[in-house]
Amino acid sequence: MNEPGSPRIKVEFVLIGLILLVALLFRVWGINFDLPYIYNPDEPIYVTISLDMFKTGDLNPHYFRYPSLFFYINSFAYLPYYLFGKYRGIFISPSDILGPLMVIGGVAKAPMPNTILLGRLISVIFGVGTVGLTFVIGKRLIGKASVGWIAALMMAVSQINVVVSRSIIPDPFMIFFSAAAFLAAVLVYQQGKTWQYLVAGLCVGLAASSKYNGGLIVLPLLFAHFLRYGKRAFKERNLYLALIFSGLGFLAATPFALFDLSKFLSDLMADAHEYTTGHPGNEGDTLLWYMKYMLRTANVIYILALLEILRGFYSRSKEILLLSVFPILYFIFINRFIVRNAQTLLPINMFSFLLAASFLIHLLDQARAIAVKPLRISASASIIGLIIVSITMQTYVTVTGIIQQTTVNSRKIAVSWIDQNLPKGSKIGIEMYSPYVDPTRFSLEGHWSVIDQNPEWYVEQGFDFVILSEGAYGRYFGDPERYQAEISQYEKFFNRFRLKKLFTDGGYEVRIYKVR
């Protein structure tokens, strides 16, 4: 057993400290992307809800497409922000904190960009915290700090984890509490103390109160309990205490699920309806899409994770089975839906990284046990090379994504061009993900998509220009077989009106058409 202050413990602290620093740097690198404009369609909505709660003191978010913990945390964060601003003479009252100006989804501007940076930094904190928990889980469950280091480093540089951990969305909160719940489930399996059940249940509730699908993290807790007690599992009261605390944790962080039950059920059903009926650009071929995404972003890691799952079943390793149960069942669950996106896949990443790291260390141990020295050295070097390659591939994808995200693209360039070249007072129709158009300078009308109306409607309504964005029409042209009708409608726009200006900077396309 390593004593506190021993050289090995010091090395562990140094290594995990460096990994956490890497995680932090990746997440804060260019965190002010797009500002003062906001091209994420969700951030302005969530900031507005949180700000309204802070300004009014009304703890009912009146919005339940996501549960409330995420909004509460962001709302409470405005208190020190406001007090500091008041001390500096910037704010007199909470109403002086200005929220985003939103025209349509993906088209917004922040009069006070720091309000956006604050929310993003909170996500960063939870994202980095998850990296730390990943290390602890790997060391605790597998019994080897090296598994924790490798898995934590994979999490630190993972592209999707970096993206969500620098955005004002519920996902980094859900992943953090899911990791905490799983760590508590590991303790339940290893020790089975009552407080561990209570903590596990509470964290399950908080994960579900961050994002509804986070509630599925109860599965490892149940499995850990049955691994520990076998046939006696149903007789152990701690299981029921954990489930009760799961419910209490959810309701403590989303209390208006009870106090505003009709609105809660309405929004919950609307969210479920979208996932089961479709969302343009994010639907169809769910399994194939997820497989391609995993191969594109970190193919070696997911393959290694799958191999470790198979090894766990073959060797009947309870630790590997405990680590495998959630990603297997969750992956089956999400493939039942029509809608698919990278964020939905996010909850299995930590488990995949831990499984991959465990398999790599297993291979390394096997290589080091080879009696013939040249073969031992060669095999060990190959495994170490595989570790380096798996992490390097992820890092490359992530760095490329950050550079692209922080590179000025057509939307920002088009903002200046529109102000300088279109007559003041022009009536302009815009669709989602278009450049921000100043509503005090122009007469604006936002549409989810310009094809919500036919071209002649825009003529009859007296529009001068329409602005089309790749973020809106690209989702249709990217799948021509599925969206033939929508593509045909867009082509009518392209042919009916004169192209005034085409922007393609930064790999993003914006089209401005003159209507009359």
C-alpha positions as CSV (number, residue, x, y, z in Angstrom):
1,M,0.0,0.0,0.0
2,N,1.3,3.4,-0.9
3,E,1.7,5.8,2.0
4,P,0.7,9.5,1.5
5,G,3.7,11.4,0.4
6,S,5.4,8.4,-1.1
7,P,7.2,8.9,-4.5
8,R,4.6,6.9,-6.3
9,I,1.7,9.0,-4.9
10,K,3.6,12.1,-5.9
11,V,4.0,10.9,-9.4
12,E,0.3,10.1,-9.6
13,F,-0.6,13.6,-8.5
14,V,1.8,15.2,-11.0
15,L,0.6,13.1,-13.9
16,I,-3.1,13.7,-13.2
17,G,-2.4,17.3,-12.6
18,L,-0.8,17.6,-16.1
19,I,-3.7,15.7,-17.7
20,L,-6.2,18.1,-16.0
21,L,-4.1,21.0,-17.3
22,V,-4.3,19.6,-20.8
23,A,-8.1,19.2,-20.4
24,L,-8.4,22.8,-19.2
25,L,-6.3,24.3,-22.0
26,F,-8.2,22.4,-24.7
27,R,-11.5,23.7,-23.3
28,V,-10.5,27.4,-22.8
29,W,-8.6,27.6,-26.1
30,G,-10.7,30.1,-28.1
31,I,-13.6,29.8,-25.7
32,N,-14.8,33.2,-27.0
33,F,-15.5,31.8,-30.4
34,D,-18.0,33.7,-32.5
35,L,-18.6,36.4,-29.9
36,P,-20.2,38.9,-29.8
37,Y,-22.3,36.8,-32.2
38,I,-23.8,33.4,-31.1
39,Y,-24.3,30.9,-33.8
40,N,-25.1,28.0,-31.4
41,P,-29.0,27.8,-31.6
42,D,-29.3,26.7,-28.0
43,E,-27.0,29.0,-26.0
44,P,-29.1,32.2,-26.2
45,I,-32.2,30.3,-25.1
46,Y,-30.5,28.8,-22.1
47,V,-28.7,32.0,-21.1
48,T,-32.0,33.9,-21.3
49,I,-33.8,31.3,-19.1
50,S,-31.0,31.4,-16.5
51,L,-30.8,35.2,-16.5
52,D,-34.6,35.6,-16.1
53,M,-34.5,33.3,-13.1
54,F,-31.8,35.3,-11.5
55,K,-33.4,38.7,-12.2
56,T,-36.9,37.7,-11.1
57,G,-36.2,35.2,-8.4
58,D,-38.7,32.8,-10.0
59,L,-37.3,29.3,-9.6
60,N,-39.7,27.9,-12.2
61,P,-37.8,27.9,-15.5
62,H,-41.1,27.4,-17.4
63,Y,-39.1,25.2,-19.8
64,F,-38.7,21.5,-19.4
65,R,-37.3,20.2,-22.7
66,Y,-34.3,19.8,-20.3
67,P,-34.6,19.4,-16.6
68,S,-33.7,22.3,-14.3
69,L,-30.3,21.7,-12.6
70,F,-28.4,23.1,-15.5
71,F,-30.4,26.3,-15.4
72,Y,-30.1,26.6,-11.6
73,I,-26.3,26.3,-11.6
74,N,-26.0,28.9,-14.4
75,S,-28.5,31.2,-12.7
76,F,-26.7,31.1,-9.3
77,A,-23.4,31.9,-11.1
78,Y,-24.8,35.3,-12.0
79,L,-24.8,36.3,-8.3
80,P,-21.0,36.8,-8.0
81,Y,-20.9,38.2,-11.5
82,Y,-23.6,40.8,-10.6
83,L,-22.0,41.6,-7.2
84,F,-18.6,42.2,-8.8
85,G,-20.2,44.4,-11.5
86,K,-22.1,46.3,-8.9
87,Y,-18.8,46.8,-6.9
88,R,-17.2,48.1,-10.0
89,G,-20.1,50.5,-10.7
90,I,-21.1,48.6,-13.9
91,F,-24.5,47.4,-12.6
92,I,-27.1,49.1,-10.4
93,S,-29.7,46.3,-10.4
94,P,-29.8,42.8,-11.9
95,S,-31.8,44.2,-14.8
96,D,-28.7,45.8,-16.0
97,I,-27.3,42.4,-17.1
98,L,-28.3,42.2,-20.7
99,G,-29.1,38.9,-22.2
100,P,-28.6,37.8,-25.8
101,L,-30.5,39.4,-28.7
102,M,-32.0,36.5,-30.6
103,V,-33.5,36.9,-34.1
104,I,-34.0,33.2,-34.9
105,G,-32.2,30.0,-33.9
106,G,-28.5,30.3,-34.6
107,V,-28.7,34.0,-35.2
108,A,-28.0,36.0,-32.0
109,K,-25.8,38.6,-30.5
110,A,-24.5,39.2,-27.0
111,P,-24.5,42.8,-25.9
112,M,-22.5,41.7,-22.9
113,P,-20.3,38.8,-24.2
114,N,-19.0,38.1,-20.6
115,T,-22.5,36.7,-19.8
116,I,-21.8,34.0,-22.4
117,L,-18.2,33.5,-21.3
118,L,-19.4,32.9,-17.7
119,G,-21.7,30.1,-18.8
120,R,-19.1,28.5,-21.0
121,L,-16.5,28.6,-18.1
122,I,-19.0,26.8,-15.8
123,S,-19.2,24.1,-18.4
124,V,-15.4,24.0,-18.6
125,I,-15.3,23.4,-14.8
126,F,-17.6,20.4,-15.0
127,G,-15.8,19.1,-18.1
128,V,-12.4,19.1,-16.4
129,G,-14.0,17.6,-13.3
130,T,-15.2,14.7,-15.3
131,V,-11.6,14.1,-16.5
132,G,-10.5,13.8,-12.9
133,L,-13.3,11.4,-12.0
134,T,-12.4,9.2,-15.0
135,F,-8.9,8.8,-13.5
136,V,-10.3,7.9,-10.1
137,I,-12.7,5.4,-11.6
138,G,-10.0,3.7,-13.6
139,K,-7.6,3.4,-10.7
140,R,-10.3,2.3,-8.2
141,L,-12.1,-0.3,-10.4
142,I,-9.3,-1.8,-12.3
143,G,-6.7,-1.3,-9.6
144,K,-4.1,0.4,-11.8
145,A,-3.4,4.1,-11.9
146,S,-2.1,3.6,-15.5
147,V,-5.6,2.8,-16.7
148,G,-6.9,5.9,-15.0
149,W,-4.2,8.1,-16.6
150,I,-4.8,6.8,-20.1
151,A,-8.6,7.0,-19.9
152,A,-8.4,10.5,-18.4
153,L,-6.1,11.7,-21.1
154,M,-8.4,10.3,-23.8
155,M,-11.3,12.1,-22.1
156,A,-9.2,15.3,-21.9
157,V,-8.5,15.4,-25.7
158,S,-11.8,13.9,-26.9
159,Q,-13.3,16.1,-29.6
160,I,-17.0,15.8,-28.5
161,N,-16.1,16.2,-24.9
162,V,-14.1,19.3,-25.6
163,V,-16.9,20.8,-27.7
164,V,-19.7,20.3,-25.1
165,S,-17.4,21.4,-22.3
166,R,-17.1,24.8,-23.8
167,S,-20.7,25.3,-24.6
168,I,-23.7,26.4,-22.5
169,I,-25.6,23.2,-22.7
170,P,-26.6,20.5,-20.1
171,D,-24.3,17.7,-21.4
172,P,-21.2,18.5,-19.4
173,F,-23.3,18.5,-16.2
174,M,-25.0,15.3,-17.0
175,I,-21.6,13.6,-17.8
176,F,-20.1,14.8,-14.6
177,F,-22.9,13.5,-12.4
178,S,-23.0,10.3,-14.4
179,A,-19.3,9.8,-13.7
180,A,-19.8,10.5,-10.0
181,A,-22.8,8.1,-9.9
182,F,-20.7,5.3,-11.5
183,L,-17.8,5.9,-9.1
184,A,-20.3,5.5,-6.3
185,A,-21.6,2.3,-8.0
186,V,-18.0,1.0,-8.0
187,L,-17.8,1.6,-4.3
188,V,-21.1,-0.2,-3.8
189,Y,-19.7,-3.2,-5.6
190,Q,-16.5,-3.1,-3.7
191,Q,-17.7,-2.2,-0.2
192,G,-21.5,-1.9,-0.1
193,K,-21.8,0.7,2.6
194,T,-25.1,2.5,3.1
195,W,-23.6,6.0,2.5
196,Q,-22.3,4.8,-0.9
197,Y,-25.8,3.7,-2.0
198,L,-27.2,7.1,-0.9
199,V,-24.5,9.0,-2.8
200,A,-24.9,6.8,-5.8
201,G,-28.7,7.3,-5.8
202,L,-28.3,11.1,-5.3
203,C,-25.9,11.4,-8.2
204,V,-28.2,9.3,-10.5
205,G,-30.9,11.8,-9.7
206,L,-28.7,14.8,-10.4
207,A,-27.5,13.3,-13.7
208,A,-31.2,12.8,-14.7
209,S,-31.9,16.4,-13.5
210,S,-29.2,17.6,-15.8
211,K,-30.5,15.8,-18.8
212,Y,-33.2,13.2,-18.8
213,N,-31.2,10.4,-20.5
214,G,-28.7,10.7,-17.6
215,G,-31.1,8.7,-15.5
216,L,-30.0,5.6,-17.3
217,I,-26.8,5.7,-15.3
218,V,-28.9,3.9,-12.6
219,L,-28.1,0.7,-14.6
220,P,-24.5,0.2,-13.4
221,L,-25.7,0.9,-9.8
222,L,-28.3,-1.9,-10.1
223,F,-25.7,-4.2,-11.7
224,A,-23.2,-3.4,-9.0
225,H,-25.7,-4.3,-6.3
226,F,-26.5,-7.6,-8.0
227,L,-22.9,-8.4,-8.5
228,R,-22.3,-7.9,-4.8
229,Y,-25.3,-9.8,-3.4
230,G,-26.4,-12.2,-6.0
231,K,-29.7,-13.9,-5.2
232,R,-30.0,-11.9,-2.0
233,A,-30.0,-8.6,-3.9
234,F,-33.8,-8.0,-3.6
235,K,-33.7,-8.4,0.2
236,E,-31.1,-5.7,0.8
237,R,-32.8,-2.5,1.8
238,N,-29.9,-0.3,0.5
239,L,-31.0,-0.9,-3.0
240,Y,-34.4,0.7,-2.3
241,L,-32.8,3.5,-0.4
242,A,-30.6,4.3,-3.5
243,L,-33.7,4.3,-5.7
244,I,-35.5,6.6,-3.3
245,F,-32.5,9.0,-3.2
246,S,-32.4,8.9,-7.0
247,G,-36.0,10.3,-7.1
248,L,-35.2,12.8,-4.3
249,G,-32.1,14.0,-6.1
250,F,-34.1,14.5,-9.3
251,L,-36.9,16.4,-7.6
252,A,-34.6,18.5,-5.5
253,A,-32.9,19.8,-8.6
254,T,-36.1,19.9,-10.8
255,P,-38.8,20.6,-8.2
256,F,-41.3,22.1,-10.7
257,A,-41.6,18.7,-12.3
258,L,-44.2,18.3,-9.5
259,F,-45.2,22.0,-9.0
260,D,-45.8,22.6,-12.7
261,L,-46.6,19.1,-13.7
262,S,-48.7,19.9,-16.8
263,K,-46.0,22.0,-18.4
264,F,-43.3,19.4,-17.4
265,L,-45.2,16.6,-19.0
266,S,-46.0,18.7,-22.1
267,D,-42.3,19.6,-22.7
268,L,-41.1,16.1,-21.9
269,M,-43.5,14.6,-24.5
270,A,-42.5,17.2,-27.0
271,D,-38.8,16.2,-26.6
272,A,-39.6,12.5,-26.8
273,H,-41.8,13.2,-29.9
274,E,-38.8,14.8,-31.7
275,Y,-36.5,11.9,-31.0
276,T,-39.0,9.4,-32.2
277,T,-40.4,11.2,-35.3
278,G,-37.3,13.0,-36.6
279,H,-35.3,16.2,-36.8
280,P,-34.2,17.3,-40.3
281,G,-30.5,16.7,-40.9
282,N,-30.3,14.4,-37.8
283,E,-32.4,11.4,-38.8
284,G,-32.2,8.1,-40.5
285,D,-29.6,5.2,-40.6
286,T,-29.0,5.7,-36.8
287,L,-26.6,2.7,-36.3
288,L,-24.6,3.4,-39.5
289,W,-24.3,7.0,-38.5
290,Y,-23.0,6.3,-35.0
291,M,-20.6,3.7,-36.4
292,K,-19.2,6.1,-38.9
293,Y,-18.9,8.9,-36.3
294,M,-17.0,6.6,-33.9
295,L,-14.7,5.5,-36.7
296,R,-14.1,9.1,-37.8
297,T,-13.4,10.6,-34.4
298,A,-11.6,7.8,-32.5
299,N,-11.8,4.5,-34.3
300,V,-8.9,2.8,-32.6
301,I,-10.3,3.6,-29.1
302,Y,-13.8,2.2,-29.8
303,I,-12.3,-1.0,-31.3
304,L,-10.1,-1.5,-28.3
305,A,-13.1,-0.9,-26.0
306,L,-15.1,-3.5,-27.9
307,L,-12.2,-6.0,-27.6
308,E,-12.1,-5.4,-23.8
309,I,-15.8,-6.0,-23.5
310,L,-15.3,-9.4,-25.3
311,R,-12.3,-10.2,-23.0
312,G,-14.4,-9.3,-20.0
313,F,-17.2,-11.7,-21.0
314,Y,-14.7,-14.4,-21.9
315,S,-12.7,-14.1,-18.6
316,R,-15.9,-13.4,-16.6
317,S,-14.2,-10.3,-15.0
318,K,-16.8,-8.7,-12.8
319,E,-15.0,-5.4,-13.0
320,I,-15.0,-5.3,-16.8
321,L,-18.6,-6.5,-16.9
322,L,-19.6,-3.6,-14.5
323,L,-17.8,-1.2,-16.9
324,S,-19.5,-2.7,-19.9
325,V,-23.1,-2.9,-18.9
326,F,-23.9,0.8,-19.4
327,P,-22.4,1.4,-22.8
328,I,-23.9,-1.8,-24.2
329,L,-27.4,-1.1,-23.0
330,Y,-27.3,2.6,-23.7
331,F,-26.0,2.1,-27.3
332,I,-28.9,-0.4,-27.9
333,F,-31.3,2.2,-26.4
334,I,-30.3,5.2,-28.6
335,N,-30.4,3.1,-31.7
336,R,-34.1,2.7,-31.3
337,F,-34.6,6.4,-32.2
338,I,-34.7,8.0,-35.6
339,V,-32.8,11.1,-34.4
340,R,-29.1,10.7,-34.0
341,N,-26.3,13.2,-33.1
342,A,-22.9,13.2,-31.4
343,Q,-24.2,14.5,-28.1
344,T,-26.6,11.6,-27.7
345,L,-23.6,9.2,-28.0
346,L,-21.6,11.2,-25.4
347,P,-22.6,9.2,-22.2
348,I,-20.7,6.1,-23.4
349,N,-17.4,7.9,-24.1
350,M,-16.0,7.7,-20.6
351,F,-16.8,4.0,-20.4
352,S,-15.2,3.4,-23.8
353,F,-12.1,5.2,-22.8
354,L,-11.8,3.2,-19.6
355,L,-12.4,0.0,-21.4
356,A,-9.8,0.8,-24.1
357,A,-7.3,1.9,-21.5
358,S,-7.9,-1.4,-19.5
359,F,-7.3,-3.4,-22.7
360,L,-4.1,-1.6,-23.6
361,I,-2.7,-2.1,-20.1
362,H,-3.7,-5.7,-20.2
363,L,-1.8,-6.1,-23.5
364,L,1.2,-4.3,-22.1
365,D,1.2,-6.6,-19.0
366,Q,1.1,-9.6,-21.4
367,A,3.9,-8.2,-23.5
368,R,6.1,-7.6,-20.4
369,A,5.6,-11.2,-19.4
370,I,7.2,-12.6,-22.5
371,A,10.3,-14.5,-21.6
372,V,12.4,-13.7,-24.7
373,K,13.9,-10.3,-24.3
374,P,13.9,-9.1,-27.9
375,L,10.2,-10.1,-28.3
376,R,9.3,-8.6,-25.0
377,I,10.9,-5.2,-25.9
378,S,9.3,-5.3,-29.4
379,A,5.8,-6.2,-28.1
380,S,6.0,-3.6,-25.3
381,A,7.1,-0.9,-27.8
382,S,4.2,-1.8,-30.1
383,I,1.6,-1.5,-27.3
384,I,3.1,1.8,-26.2
385,G,3.0,3.0,-29.8
386,L,-0.7,1.9,-30.0
387,I,-1.4,4.0,-26.9
388,I,0.3,7.0,-28.4
389,V,-1.5,6.6,-31.8
390,S,-4.9,6.3,-30.2
391,I,-4.5,9.5,-28.2
392,T,-2.8,11.3,-31.1
393,M,-5.6,10.6,-33.5
394,Q,-8.1,12.0,-31.0
395,T,-5.9,15.0,-30.4
396,Y,-5.6,15.8,-34.1
397,V,-9.4,15.6,-34.7
398,T,-9.9,17.9,-31.7
399,V,-7.3,20.5,-32.6
400,T,-8.6,20.6,-36.1
401,G,-12.1,21.2,-34.8
402,I,-11.0,24.0,-32.5
403,I,-9.1,25.7,-35.2
404,Q,-12.1,25.5,-37.5
405,Q,-14.4,26.7,-34.8
406,T,-12.2,29.7,-34.0
407,T,-11.5,30.7,-37.6
408,V,-13.5,33.6,-39.0
409,N,-16.1,32.2,-41.3
410,S,-18.7,33.6,-43.8
411,R,-21.3,34.6,-41.2
412,K,-19.0,37.0,-39.4
413,I,-17.7,38.5,-42.7
414,A,-21.2,38.8,-44.0
415,V,-22.3,40.9,-41.0
416,S,-20.1,43.7,-42.0
417,W,-20.9,43.4,-45.7
418,I,-24.6,43.5,-45.0
419,D,-24.3,46.7,-42.9
420,Q,-22.2,48.4,-45.5
421,N,-23.9,47.3,-48.7
422,L,-27.6,46.7,-48.1
423,P,-29.9,49.8,-47.9
424,K,-30.9,50.8,-44.4
425,G,-34.5,49.8,-43.8
426,S,-34.5,46.9,-46.3
427,K,-36.9,44.1,-45.5
428,I,-34.9,41.0,-45.1
429,G,-35.9,37.4,-44.6
430,I,-33.4,35.1,-42.9
431,E,-33.3,31.5,-41.9
432,M,-31.6,29.7,-39.0
433,Y,-27.8,29.8,-38.8
434,S,-27.6,32.9,-41.0
435,P,-25.4,35.9,-40.3
436,Y,-26.6,38.3,-37.6
437,V,-28.6,41.1,-39.1
438,D,-29.1,44.3,-37.0
439,P,-32.9,44.5,-36.3
440,T,-32.5,48.3,-35.5
441,R,-31.1,48.9,-39.0
442,F,-33.2,46.5,-41.1
443,S,-36.8,45.1,-41.1
444,L,-36.3,41.5,-40.3
445,E,-38.4,38.3,-40.4
446,G,-36.8,35.1,-39.2
447,H,-37.8,31.6,-40.5
448,W,-36.8,28.2,-39.4
449,S,-36.1,27.7,-43.1
450,V,-36.9,30.1,-46.0
451,I,-38.7,27.3,-47.7
452,D,-41.4,27.6,-45.1
453,Q,-42.9,29.8,-47.7
454,N,-42.6,29.7,-51.5
455,P,-40.6,32.3,-53.4
456,E,-43.6,34.2,-54.6
457,W,-44.7,34.8,-51.1
458,Y,-41.6,36.8,-50.4
459,V,-42.3,38.9,-53.5
460,E,-45.9,39.5,-52.4
461,Q,-44.9,40.4,-48.8
462,G,-42.4,43.1,-50.1
463,F,-39.1,41.5,-49.1
464,D,-36.0,43.1,-50.6
465,F,-33.6,40.3,-49.7
466,V,-33.5,36.8,-48.4
467,I,-30.4,35.3,-46.7
468,L,-29.8,31.6,-46.9
469,S,-27.4,29.7,-44.8
470,E,-25.6,26.4,-45.2
471,G,-26.5,25.5,-41.7
472,A,-30.1,25.4,-42.7
473,Y,-30.1,24.2,-46.3
474,G,-27.0,22.1,-46.0
475,R,-28.8,19.5,-43.8
476,Y,-31.1,18.8,-46.8
477,F,-28.4,18.8,-49.5
478,G,-26.3,16.4,-47.4
479,D,-29.0,13.7,-47.8
480,P,-30.5,14.2,-51.2
481,E,-32.4,10.8,-51.2
482,R,-34.3,11.6,-48.0
483,Y,-34.9,15.3,-48.7
484,Q,-35.7,15.5,-52.4
485,A,-38.8,17.7,-51.9
486,E,-36.9,20.2,-49.7
487,I,-34.0,20.4,-52.1
488,S,-36.4,21.1,-55.0
489,Q,-37.9,24.0,-53.0
490,Y,-34.5,25.5,-52.3
491,E,-33.6,25.2,-56.0
492,K,-36.7,27.2,-56.8
493,F,-35.2,30.0,-54.6
494,F,-31.8,29.7,-56.3
495,N,-33.5,30.0,-59.7
496,R,-36.2,32.6,-58.9
497,F,-34.0,35.3,-57.3
498,R,-30.8,37.0,-58.3
499,L,-27.7,36.0,-56.2
500,K,-26.5,39.3,-54.8
501,K,-23.5,37.9,-52.8
502,L,-22.0,34.5,-52.1
503,F,-19.7,33.9,-49.1
504,T,-17.6,30.8,-48.7
505,D,-15.0,31.8,-46.2
506,G,-14.0,29.4,-43.5
507,G,-15.7,26.5,-45.3
508,Y,-19.2,27.9,-44.5
509,E,-21.6,29.1,-47.2
510,V,-23.9,32.1,-47.0
511,R,-26.1,33.2,-49.9
512,I,-27.8,36.6,-50.2
513,Y,-30.5,36.9,-52.8
514,K,-32.2,40.1,-54.1
515,V,-35.9,39.6,-54.2
516,R,-36.9,42.9,-56.0
